Amino acid sequence: MIELQPHAEGMILPVRAQPGARRNEIRGEQDGMLKVSVTQAPEKGKANKAIIALLSKSLGLRKSQIELIAGETSKQKRFLIRDVETDELQTWITNELNQ
């Protein structure tokens, strides 16, 4: 199960990134983190921007509602998701993982 954490401005979503993949997709859950693959290489923040774009499209949020708060150069990242209720985010994750 994905370990969401409350934050003063929303929820923290832990992500395990796989840059340089064949396609952009949400691949499932790994070690309590959402596993996300993006085609961008991990250079100059390109992969991080691609992850934000993928999450915003999948969640139906603006990119400005998603902020990388930890793990800029790591595969293990933490994103702040603003203006989303815990139940709403948990439902979205459950739906994504069960596809």
Secondary structure, DSSP 8 states (H G I E B T S, - for coil): ----EEETTEEEEEEEEETT-SS-EEEEEETTEEEEE-SS-SSTTHHHHHHHHHHHHHHT--GGGEEEEE-TTSSEEEEEEES--HHHHHHHHHHHHT-
